[in-house]
């Protein structure tokens, strides 16, 4: 029997920078997970947060496309972390510059 919409997912920080070593950024990811679970978009079976990436095992709601779900969840967490970096850790924030003309900074 095949389980549909069940995935192992990994997100890595740009250039493997250890941004997630700070507890406040781990908390942002966990709060995002809580929101997704509470809104019944996903069931999370396991996760681990490392200093420069995280892994999850989750089942995405059958009404959601995997790519849309992953994009939306990563966009929220990335923007929230970048906003804090810009306010509180400007040198780290500047180090994430990728040189793109249409966007100044990238996290994932």
Order of alpha helices (4+ residues) and beta strands (2+ residues): beta-alpha-beta-beta-alpha-alpha
